[in-house]
Amino acid sequence: MDFGAIDRVIARAGAQAVIEATASSITDSRRARIEHVLRGRIASIAVGVEHPEDPHNAAAIVRTAEALGAMHVHVIDADPRALDHRWVTQGAYHWVHTHSHPDFAAFERKLGCGADKLLLAGAVMNGQVEVEALPVDRPLCILFGNEGNGLSEQALAACDLTFRVPMFGMSESLNLSVSAAITLQSLLRRRRVLLGAQGELQGASYLREKARYYGRSVELRLLEACFGASDVALEAESP
């Protein structure tokens, strides 16, 4: 069941109601694990991949993002299933918000615009700054391009800045998912230092995510019994 289905239930019944309805069906150790994971989640740093040649690379980024505590992974101009590969992600896609966009314009619309827009930083060999210089004091999305051709001209034009992963080998080449892992690790570490905390979810956003995780942890028929089958069964794009 996707987050879209759970979100419809949360919108109608409320996050607290979903938590209360499912809590007794989740073991104590599972609830403790969910609590630990949610306390380390960072929503303000996202990662995107434009037109990946190998969908396994995109799926590997989902696994890395989930393990490090990032919450949102975007794929542009690729098979939507690229982010849901069970073997590569090891189920990580169940706990990360994955977003598939048919083209770059749709991706930009999803990120939003105006003063609250995410800072968009594109990965290129000759980037303006190194990874460690990327800012972590505002929402940020790091964007990686096609393994062979890099970012498209449209993507580069939309980037607020570009960055590079420093390399010192003869080949000066890193796998796409490795580059994303290095970058995310740096950003998330520095973001946590700035926050003075492991994660940044609070209040309503924390409860909403907790309800999502509880909903993911029980069988579909329990939610159907508690909240009705129609909303739960409807297919929708994950938020």
N, C-alpha and C positions, 0 to 999 in steps of 0.2 A: 504493500500500500504506500502511495506516495505522500509527500508532505501536503500536497494540494487537498487530498481527501481529508486528512486530519485537520487542516486549517479550516475547512468548511464546518466541521464539527465544532472547533474552537470558536469560530465566529458566531455560531448559533447558540452554543451552550456555555461558552466561557472556558478559559484555560483551567481555572480552578476546578470546575466541574469535571473536566476530562481527567485531571490528575486524581481527584477523589474517586471517580468511577473505576479507574484502572489500578490504583495503588495496591489494593489487596491481592491482585493477580500477579504482581511482580515481586520477586524474592527480595529479601532485605539486602543481600549482596548486590543484586542488580540495581536497586534504588541507590545504594551507596555509590556504585560505579557511575551511574548517571549524574549524581550530584557532583562527584569529583570531576567528571568530564566537563560539565556545564560551567563549573567555576574556572575553567581554563580556556573557555571559548573567547575568540577575538572576532568580532563582526566587522571591524573597520578596515581590515586588510583582506583584499580579495585577489584572485588570480584568474587570468583569462588566457586562452590559447586560440589563435586564429588559424583556421584551415590546417590542422595537423595532418601530415602525411601518414603517420602511424597512429591509429586510435589508441593503441596500447600506451603511448606516451601520455596522452590526455588522461587516460584512466589511472596511470601511475601518479599523476599530479593530484588526483582526487585522494588517493591513498595517503600521500605525503601531507596534503593540506589537513586532512582529518586527524592524522597522528600528531601534527604540530599545533592544532587548535584553531586553524582558520575555518571559516564557516561557509564561504561562497566560492564556487569554481564555475567559470563561464567557458563555453566552447562556441566558436563562431565558424559558420560555414563548414559543418562536419556532421556526420551521422550522429543524431542525438544519443544513440546507444553507446557512443564512444566513452561517455563518462560513467557508464553503468556496467562495465565489464566485470563480471563476478570474480573471475579468477585473478585478474590483475589488481582490482581494488580490494580484494579480500573482504567484501561487504562494506567497505568504508563509505560507499555512496549512500547507504542507508542513513548516515548521520551527518552528511554535508548537503547543503543546498546546491544542487547542480542546475545550471541554466544553459539551455541550448538556443542559439540565435541563428536564424537563416543567413544573415549577412551582418556587416559591420554596423550599418545604420540601426538595425534592431538592437544590437548590443549597446550602442550609444544611448538609445532611448531608455533601455533598462537601467543604465547607470544614472540617468537623470542629468539635469543641467542646472545652471545658476550657481549661486554662492555655495550651496551645499553639495555640489557635484564632487564625486570622487576625483582625486588627482590621478590622472592616467599616465603611467610610466612604462615606456616600451623598452624591451630588451634588444639591444643591438651590439654588434662587435665593438663599435667605436662610440659607445654611449657617452653622453655629456658628463655623467658622474658614475662613480663606482657604487656597488650595492650598499656599502656601509654609509654612503652619503645620502641615500634616499630618505626623505622626511617621514617621520612616523607620528607627527603631531596633528595629522588630519587624515580623513578617510583616503585610502589609497588602493588602486588596482594596478597590479603589475601585469603586463601584457607580453606574451611570447608569440612569435610567428611560426610560420611553416619551417620545418627542419631544413629544407633545401634553400628556400627563397627568402626566409625571414618574414618580417612584417610587410604588409601591403602598403602602397603609397597612401591609401586612404587612412590606414591605421596610424602611420607615422605622422601624418598631418594632424591627426586628432590628439596625439600625445602631448601632454603638458611638458614632459621632459623625457629624455632617454637615459638608459643606464647600461652598464656593462658589468659582467662578472669577471674579476681579474683572473688571468690565467698566465702561467709561466712555463708551460710545456712547449715542445716543438710544434705540436699539432694545433695548439690553441683552439681546441674543440671540446665541447661538453655536450652530452646528451641533453635533450630538451627537458626531460623530467628531472635530471640532476641539476641543471641550471635553476629550475623552479624551486627545487628543494633548498639549494644554497641560499637563494634570495629570500624565500619565506622564512627560513630559520633566522636569518639576520634581522629581518623586519619584525618578526613576532617577538624575538628576544628583546629588541630595543623598545618595542611598543610596551612590553610588560614592565620594563625598567621605568619608562615614562609614567605608566599608570601607577606603579608601586603595588601592583597586584598581578595575579596570574591571568585573570580574565576581566572582561568589561561588561558582561551581561548583568543587568540590574532590573528590579521592579517588574513591570509588565513584560519587558522583552525576555527576562529570565523565566518568568512563569510560562510564557507562550512557548519558549523552546523546551522547557521541561514537559509541558503537555504533549508536544510533538514527540519527544523521546519516549514518554510513557505510551503514547499511542502506537509507536513503532514496536514496542516491547510486548504487546499483547496480540492475541489472535483477532482477526477481522470480525469474527462473529460476536465477540464481546462488545465492541464498539457499536455494531449493528443492533445488538440487544438493548444497549443503554441509550442510544441516540437515534435509532432508526436506520434502516438499510439504505434509503434513497440517497442521502447526502454522502454516506460513506462510500458507496459503490460507484458514484459518478467519477468519470475520468476527468482530470484537469491537469494542467501544467503545474509543476511544483513552483512555488514562489521564488 
